Amino acid sequence: MTDCPPGFVEFLRAAKAATYAAQGDDASVAPALPDSRQLEFREGVFVYRDIYVGMVRFVGQEVVYLGERALWSMSYAGGLAPNVAAAAARPVYAFLRRALVAPSAELPVRGPRELTVEAMHYACNWQGSLQWFEGSESILQEGRAVFALRFSGGMLA
């Protein structure tokens, strides 16, 4: 995780834990885009912004600013598997948030490499570093694929 400004990695971890993973309304702000959800976290010189559209299936982008300059970004797209009913979203996304509060120490952009709790199994596979990365994550419930997501991003400067 070289070439990151001092405090960036710690900020990114804190921002992710305080926004979607926390599932509280404290991070919600009026969205800049119609029919979207926008979450923000500010601390010191950094600002984190996550804007996404959709729920069962969704697309979004996270950006970390250093002052007024966009420093880092990650795009993501995913959601419930096509054969999974929308009613299953609540427990699947609750488990996803549980994984997201325990990011990988190597690349703290999503969850850990693996997490299993009862019948749910989360897996995150990625390559790269905070400079430039790509990956995917999935959730299996009782061995059946119920969620998938792809992500990519990196430092912008």
Secondary structure per residue as TSV (DSSP state, phi and psi in degrees):
chain	resnum	aa	ss	phi	psi
A	1	M	-	360.0	50.1
A	2	T	T	-80.6	166.6
A	3	D	T	63.1	23.1
A	4	C	-	-101.7	140.8
A	5	P	-	-59.5	151.5
A	6	P	T	-55.2	132.5
A	7	G	T	86.3	-6.7
A	8	F	H	-62.1	-50.2
A	9	V	H	-61.5	-44.1
A	10	E	H	-63.0	-40.9
A	11	F	H	-62.6	-46.2
A	12	L	H	-59.0	-44.3
A	13	R	H	-60.5	-46.1
A	14	A	H	-64.5	-41.7
A	15	A	H	-63.7	-45.4
A	16	K	H	-66.0	-38.3
A	17	A	H	-68.6	-28.0
A	18	A	H	-92.2	-6.1
A	19	T	T	-110.7	-111.3
A	20	Y	G	-57.6	-43.3
A	21	A	G	-61.1	-31.5
A	22	A	G	-78.0	-23.9
A	23	Q	T	50.8	33.7
A	24	G	-	-103.2	165.0
A	25	D	G	-85.6	-5.7
A	26	D	G	-59.9	-30.8
A	27	A	G	-90.2	-9.9
A	28	S	E	-75.3	137.9
A	29	V	E	-131.7	168.8
A	30	A	-	-60.9	125.2
A	31	P	-	-71.0	145.6
A	32	A	S	-77.0	-25.3
A	33	L	S	-112.9	142.0
A	34	P	T	-60.2	145.6
A	35	D	T	57.7	33.5
A	36	S	-	-124.1	171.5
A	37	R	E	-119.7	138.0
A	38	Q	E	-129.8	127.1
A	39	L	E	-118.0	140.6
A	40	E	E	-137.9	151.8
A	41	F	E	-144.8	133.1
A	42	R	E	-127.7	138.5
A	43	E	E	-160.2	123.8
A	44	G	T	60.0	-129.0
A	45	V	T	-88.2	-2.9
A	46	F	E	-104.7	147.3
A	47	V	E	-132.0	131.5
A	48	Y	E	-110.7	134.5
A	49	R	E	-134.6	129.3
A	50	D	E	-123.9	117.6
A	51	I	E	-121.1	126.9
A	52	Y	E	-141.1	157.0
A	53	V	E	-124.2	145.5
A	54	G	E	94.7	171.3
A	55	M	S	-140.2	-62.4
A	56	V	S	-62.4	-46.8
A	57	R	E	-126.6	140.6
A	58	F	E	-147.2	163.1
A	59	V	E	-138.8	139.4
A	60	G	E	-156.4	174.7
A	61	Q	E	-144.7	135.2
A	62	E	E	-108.8	140.1
A	63	V	E	-135.8	135.9
A	64	V	E	-110.1	128.8
A	65	Y	E	-105.7	143.4
A	66	L	E	-110.6	103.4
A	67	G	T	65.8	-123.8
A	68	E	T	-97.4	0.1
A	69	R	E	-102.6	128.3
A	70	A	E	-66.1	124.6
A	71	L	E	-106.7	-40.0
A	72	W	E	-146.9	149.0
A	73	S	E	-151.6	153.3
A	74	M	E	-141.0	132.2
A	75	S	E	-104.4	149.2
A	76	Y	E	-149.2	153.3
A	77	A	E	-151.2	137.6
A	78	G	E	175.3	-159.8
A	79	G	E	146.5	-165.4
A	80	L	E	-64.9	145.6
A	81	A	-	-61.7	150.1
A	82	P	T	-56.1	-29.3
A	83	N	T	-91.0	9.6
A	84	V	S	-104.5	129.0
A	85	A	-	-67.6	145.9
A	86	A	G	-57.7	-27.7
A	87	A	G	-63.7	-19.7
A	88	A	G	-81.7	-5.4
A	89	A	H	-59.6	-43.7
A	90	R	H	-56.8	-54.6
A	91	P	H	-68.5	-33.8
A	92	V	H	-66.3	-47.1
A	93	Y	H	-71.5	-29.2
A	94	A	H	-63.9	-41.8
A	95	F	H	-67.4	-39.0
A	96	L	H	-59.1	-46.2
A	97	R	H	-60.6	-35.8
A	98	R	H	-62.2	-39.7
A	99	A	H	-69.3	-38.8
A	100	L	H	-69.9	-20.0
A	101	V	T	-82.3	-1.9
A	102	A	S	-125.0	61.3
A	103	P	-	-65.4	158.9
A	104	S	-	-61.3	138.2
A	105	A	S	-67.4	-30.0
A	106	E	S	-73.5	-37.8
A	107	L	-	-146.2	90.6
A	108	P	T	-81.4	55.7
A	109	V	T	-108.8	-23.5
A	110	R	S	-134.7	-134.9
A	111	G	-	-97.3	-166.0
A	112	P	-	-72.8	171.9
A	113	R	S	-58.5	-41.3
A	114	E	E	-150.3	149.3
A	115	L	E	-151.9	128.1
A	116	T	E	-125.9	128.4
A	117	V	E	-137.8	116.6
A	118	E	T	51.6	-121.1
A	119	A	T	-88.6	0.8
A	120	M	E	-104.4	138.8
A	121	H	E	-132.2	124.3
A	122	Y	E	-106.2	137.3
A	123	A	E	-136.1	136.9
A	124	C	E	-128.9	121.2
A	125	N	E	-118.5	132.9
A	126	W	E	-151.5	165.8
A	127	Q	E	-140.8	149.4
A	128	G	E	110.3	-159.5
A	129	S	E	-142.1	-179.2
A	130	L	T	-59.3	-20.4
A	131	Q	T	-67.2	-41.4
A	132	W	E	-164.4	120.0
A	133	F	E	-146.1	163.4
A	134	E	E	-153.3	154.6
A	135	G	E	-175.2	-175.2
A	136	S	E	-147.8	156.8
A	137	E	E	-137.3	157.3
A	138	S	E	-147.6	157.8
A	139	I	E	-128.4	129.9
A	140	L	E	-109.1	139.7
A	141	Q	E	-121.7	116.2
A	142	E	T	53.0	40.6
A	143	G	T	81.8	-3.1
A	144	R	E	-103.3	131.6
A	145	A	E	-66.2	122.5
A	146	V	E	-120.9	-14.7
A	147	F	E	-152.0	144.4
A	148	A	E	-149.1	149.4
A	149	L	E	-152.0	145.5
A	150	R	E	-118.7	146.9
A	151	F	E	-145.7	154.8
A	152	S	E	-159.3	156.4
A	153	G	E	169.9	-161.9
A	154	G	E	158.7	-173.0
A	155	M	E	-70.6	143.6
A	156	L	-	-97.6	-12.7
A	157	A	-	-136.0	360.0
